[in-house]
Amino acid sequence: QKKGRDPFDMINSMMSDMRNKMIDMQKNFDQAAVGSDVHSFKSSSVKTYSKTGDGPAKVFEATNQTRRAPGGIKETRQAVRDSESGLAKMAVGHHIRDRGHIIEKRMDSKSGNTE
């Protein structure tokens, strides 16, 4: 009887390799942007959507952005929205070298509370 290689092992290996390369690329990006005379922009986002039966759809969104400029200037933006928990929040940060100011807003659509 001939043993075949499990196709899921091969896919898992490929995905693991890709994930490691993405992590290395992220580290290189962060190192190149700090202390250099370049402008950079980094953005990542994820969105999931789920609908079962007659109930409302479940949506989850998250984004993260970073802009850098010479002189230690950095702006960060983070946002999360989760329809299941009712939470929506956003944070914006402005940084110059080691000084920074972050403003965060939260809203709970179920309770109506805003911070």
ZINORRA-V874680 format. One record per residue. N is the residue number from 1. PSI is psi in radians with two decimals (999 if undefined). Layout:
n=N psi=PSI
n=N psi=PSI
This chain:
n=1 psi=2.25
n=2 psi=2.25
n=3 psi=2.27
n=4 psi=2.73
n=5 psi=2.38
n=6 psi=2.11
n=7 psi=-0.48
n=8 psi=-0.56
n=9 psi=-0.73
n=10 psi=-0.76
n=11 psi=-0.76
n=12 psi=-0.69
n=13 psi=-0.76
n=14 psi=-0.74
n=15 psi=-0.67
n=16 psi=-0.75
n=17 psi=-0.77
n=18 psi=-0.74
n=19 psi=-0.76
n=20 psi=-0.67
n=21 psi=-0.65
n=22 psi=-0.69
n=23 psi=-0.77
n=24 psi=-0.73
n=25 psi=-0.71
n=26 psi=-0.76
n=27 psi=-0.76
n=28 psi=-0.68
n=29 psi=-0.82
n=30 psi=-0.70
n=31 psi=-0.67
n=32 psi=-0.59
n=33 psi=-0.48
n=34 psi=2.20
n=35 psi=0.26
n=36 psi=2.97
n=37 psi=0.87
n=38 psi=2.71
n=39 psi=2.46
n=40 psi=2.71
n=41 psi=2.26
n=42 psi=2.36
n=43 psi=2.44
n=44 psi=2.58
n=45 psi=2.71
n=46 psi=2.50
n=47 psi=2.28
n=48 psi=2.60
n=49 psi=2.31
n=50 psi=2.31
n=51 psi=2.12
n=52 psi=2.35
n=53 psi=-2.62
n=54 psi=-0.01
n=55 psi=2.99
n=56 psi=2.69
n=57 psi=2.58
n=58 psi=2.19
n=59 psi=2.33
n=60 psi=2.24
n=61 psi=2.44
n=62 psi=2.37
n=63 psi=2.66
n=64 psi=2.18
n=65 psi=2.50
n=66 psi=2.26
n=67 psi=2.40
n=68 psi=2.60
n=69 psi=2.82
n=70 psi=2.67
n=71 psi=0.24
n=72 psi=0.40
n=73 psi=2.30
n=74 psi=2.44
n=75 psi=2.32
n=76 psi=2.54
n=77 psi=2.25
n=78 psi=2.38
n=79 psi=2.51
n=80 psi=2.40
n=81 psi=2.19
n=82 psi=1.90
n=83 psi=-0.48
n=84 psi=-0.80
n=85 psi=-0.31
n=86 psi=0.10
n=87 psi=2.35
n=88 psi=2.24
n=89 psi=2.64
n=90 psi=2.46
n=91 psi=2.35
n=92 psi=2.24
n=93 psi=2.42
n=94 psi=2.23
n=95 psi=2.44
n=96 psi=1.96
n=97 psi=-2.06
n=98 psi=0.07
n=99 psi=2.49
n=100 psi=2.81
n=101 psi=2.16
n=102 psi=2.27
n=103 psi=2.23
n=104 psi=2.36
n=105 psi=2.45
n=106 psi=2.55
n=107 psi=2.33
n=108 psi=1.88
n=109 psi=-0.35
n=110 psi=-0.71
n=111 psi=-0.34
n=112 psi=0.01
n=113 psi=2.44
n=114 psi=2.37
n=115 psi=999
